[in-house]
Amino acid sequence: MSSQTITTDKLKAYNYSRYENVDDYLCNLKGEKFLEYRKRWKAASSMEKEFDFPVFLVFETMFKCNLKCIMCYHSNSNKSAYDYDGRLPTEAFERIMKECSGRYSPSLTIGGTSEPLLDVRLPDMLALARDSGFMDTMINTNATLLSESISRKLIKSGLTRIRIGFDGATAETYEKIRIGASFHRVKDNILNFIKIRNKMGSRFPIVRVSCVHLSENDKEIQDFITFWKPHADYVSIQRYKPHEFTEDRERDKMGAGKRVIGNVKCSQPFERLYIRGNGDVHACCSMVYGPRVGSIFNSSVSDIWNSEKMKQLRWQLKNGTLDKIPTCKACMIQTYGAV
């Protein structure tokens, strides 16, 4: 599953954007408030300032996916320790939106470690987020369920960005990686989504099509870029980073580079909270596999964000190295760095 052919720098060079600077493009369309949000994000991500409310919320409304991609923990038999039944109650989401509408929390994503289109409430949740003051809403999807009806609902919801994983330039390769998906059907779904958006006269959402670089698709990277560049707003090649419980444990063979533990500072707990469907709240996506910092069922976003657990974590990140924080030792970003 690993690949040695393309280096990290080359992966970055493959990235394509229709816009010289996406943030500038969005600021021009959305105005001063969006510009202020991006400044706030920059200050949080650089750890220059600690805000009293998260800039970004990640919602994993359920722990489900309809595919078993070879690089994903949803294909792994060991995922049961992190699984749960059910989904985030609608009332809980509405309560969080009400709290956020009175605070400055400008961005969110719905999906997290799951396929967001499996939750039929998604368009309504995105619309509620928009109406609650969120300026930048995002989803990551495999696009298998991106029908014409769903496409129209998502576009009308005010969705700002849609990120679609499509890991191959041929049916043989794609279907070997994205087990359970049809290459031609998903490709048509994506192309039809873009056509529908354009016919509706909407500039949103910005469409990003990405490919995780694996040995299986190593020879198709250029073909992938060549095909999607005329259609998508943004095309990216992402480096494969194994999760803590994938069965591919040969980390030293990954094309991800050298272990960088102790040399990386992580800003995620300064930016975001990760809210799971079972109510658990974590400081980042990698900490889903570590201790929770609270439960949304018995605490507010503000209380969790300003809790002693979060304050202590941010203090450790600013004043020490990640390898001194037990939960961070196994982090995939910590181990391989970020693309």
N, C-alpha and C positions, 0 to 999 in steps of 0.2 A: 504493500500500500504506500510505501514511502517512495520518494523520488530524489535523485541526486543531480538531475540534469540542469534544472533552472535554479539559480541563486535567488535570494531574497531581493537583491537590487534589481535583478532582471524581472522578477514578478511585479515589482512596483512600476517598472518601465512599461509593462504591458497595459497598465490601467489607462482607460480612455474616458474622457468626459466631454460631453457636448458643450459644456460651459467652462470658460476659463477658470472660474471660481464659483462653485455651487453656492457657497454662503453669500457671495456678492449678488448672485442672481436672485436668491430668495429674499435678501434684504431689500433689493430694488422692488420686488413684487409686494412684499409684506410690510415694508416700512420700518420706522424707527424702533418699534417695540421688538421686532425680530432682531435688529442690529444689537439692541441692548441685551437680548437673550444670548446671542453669540458671544458677546463680551463677557457675560456672566459665566457662560460655559468655559471660555478660555481661562478666566480667573480661577474657576474651580479645578479644571484639569491640570493647571500648572501649580495647584495647591498654594496659590498666592493668598487666597482668602477662603475662610470657612463661612458658608452661608447658613442661615437658620432654617432653610428648607431645600430639599433636593431640586436640582435643575432638571433631572431626568428620572422618570419612573419606568420600570420594566414590569409588565404584567404577563405572567404565565397563567392564563385562566384555566388551563387543564394540562395534564402531562400526557399528551397523546400525539401520535403521528400516524399517517396512513401509509408511510413508506418505511423501508428498512435499509437506508443508505449504508454502505459498507464502512464509512468513516464516522458514523454517528452512534451514540449510545443507545438510540432506540432500536438498534439491531442487535444489542448485546443482552445476553441472558442475565448479566449481573446488575441490570438497571433496577431490579425490584426494590433494592434498598432505598431508592430515591423516588419510587413511584407512589402514587396515591390515587384513590378513586374520586370521582366527582369533579366539580369545577368551582371556580370562584363565584359565590352567590352574587346575583345581580344587585341585591341591596348593598353588599359590601362595596362593589365598584361604584355605585351611585353615591354612597357615603364618602368615599375617597374623592370623587369628583367634586362634591359639594365643599369638602375641606379645601381642595386645591383651588377652587374658584375664588376663594378669598385670600389666597397666597400667591407667591410668584413661583409657579412650577410650569415652565413653558413647553416641555417636550415629554413624549412618552412613546413606548412601543408596546404592542400587544402580540404575544406569541411566546417570546422567550425560547425555551427549549422544545416548544411544541409547534404543530402546524396550526396557525391561527384560523384558517378557513374552516377547520372542523367545528369551530364555535359559531353557531348560526347567529349569535348576538353581535358578532364583530362589527358590521356596519353601524348598528345602533350605538355601540360602545364608542366607536370613533367619532360619531356625530355628537354624542354627549360630551366627549373630551374637547372637541372643537368649541362647543357652546359653553364649556366651562373655562375657556381661556387658553387652552393648549394651542400653541402656534405651530408646533412641529410634531406631527404624528406619523408613525412608521410601522410597517410590518415586514417580517421576513417570511417568505412562503415558497413552497415547492411548485406552486401554480397548477397542481393537478386538478384542483377544484375551482379554478378561475373561469367560471362560466360567464356568458354574456350578462346574465341577470346579476350575478355577484359583482362583476366588473362595474356595471352601472351604479350599483349601490355603494361600492367603495369610492368611486369617483365623486359621487354626490355627498359622501360623508365628510369631505374635506381632507381626506388622507393626503399627507404631504409627500411621503416617499414610500415606494414599494421596492423591496429588495428580493430578487428572485434567484434561487439557486438552480443552475442548469449545468451539470458537470460533464459536458462532452460535446463533441461536434458531429458525432455519428450515433445512430441508434444503438449499434452494438456496444459502444463504450458507455454511453449514457445509461442504458438499461442494465448494464453490468454493475454500475455504481449506484444508481438510484433504483434499487430493487422495488418493483411494484408500480413503476411509472412507465408511461408510454412516451417515447421520444417525440413522435410526430404530434400526438395529441397535446402535449405540454407546450411544444414549440408554437403550435397554432393558438393555444390559449394566450400565450404571451403576446404574439403578434396581433391577435384580435383585441386584446386589452389596450394596446397602444393605439390601434385604429379607433376604437370606441372613445377613448379619451380625446383624441384629436377631433373626432366628429362632434363631440359634445362641446368643443371649444374651450376645454379646460387645460390649464398649464400644469395641473397637478393630478395625480402624484408624479413626481420624478421617478422614472423607471430605471432601476439598476439591475443588470443581469450579471451574475457572478459565477465563477467556476473555482472549485477547490482543486488545487494542483495535487494530483496523485500520480503514481507511476502508471496507472491505468489510462490516464488521459494526457500524459506528458507530451506525446507527439501531436496532439490535437489543439494545443493552446493557441497557436497562430490562426488556425482555421476557425476556432471559436471566436476570437477577436474579430476576424475578417467578416464573419457572418453577422454578428450582433452590432457592430459599430454603426451601420446605417440605420438601425432600428431603435436601439436603446439610448437613453440619455447618458447612461454611465455604464461602462463595462469594466469589470475588475477580475483579477486572478488572485485568489487568496491562498495563503500557505496553510497546509494541513497541520492542525495542532491537536494531538490526541487528548481526549478527556480522561479524567482520572480512572474511569472504569471501562475503557475500551479494551478489547482483547488483544489489540495490537500494542504490545508493551515494549517493542524494540525501539525505544526512544532515541538511542544513539545512532540508529540508522535513518532517522527522519531527515529530510532535506531542509529542516528548519534552522539548522545552524547550531552553534555551541550553546551549552547551558550558560545562562546569564544570571543565575540566582545570586543575589547580593549586589547586583549592578543596576537593578531596575527599581524605579519608584512608581507606585501604582496610585492613580488618581481616582479610581472608580468610587471608593467610599466618600470622596469629596463631592461627587457629582450625582450619585444615584442611589436608589433602593430597588431591590428585586423582590417583587411580590408574587408568591406562588398561589395556585388555586386552593391549596389546603390552608391558606392563611399565613403560612410561614413567610417571614421577611428576612432577606439576606442583604449584605452590603455590596454584593456584586454577583455576576453570573457564576463565577468559579466557586464562590462561597456557598452555592446551593448544596454542595457536598460537605459543607462544614457546619459549624454552629450557627443557628439562626440568631438574629438580633432582636426579634420580637414577633408578635402575631398581630395581623391587621384586624383580627376578630375581637381583640380586647384592648388595642391601643390605636391611637391616631398616627398618621404619617409623621406629624410634627413631633410627637412624643418619642417615637422610635428613632427618628433622625437626630434628635437632641439627647438621646439616652447616654448613659455612662458607657455602655458597650461601644457605641459608635464613636464617642469622643475619645475613648481609649485607643480604639483602632486607628483613628486618624492621627492621634499623637504618635503612636508607634510607627506609622508610615512616614511621618514627617521627620522623626528623630532617630529612626533605626533603619535596618535593612529588612527586606521581606523575609529572609531566611530565619529571622528571629520570631516570626509570627507563625505559629503552628499551622493554621489553616492555609496560609499563603505558600507554604513550602511545596505543596503539590500542584500549585496553580500552573496551567498551561502557558499563560502569558509570562509568568515568572520564569518558567523553565526555558522557554524558547524566544521570548521577546515578542513584540508586536510587529505586524506588517504595516 
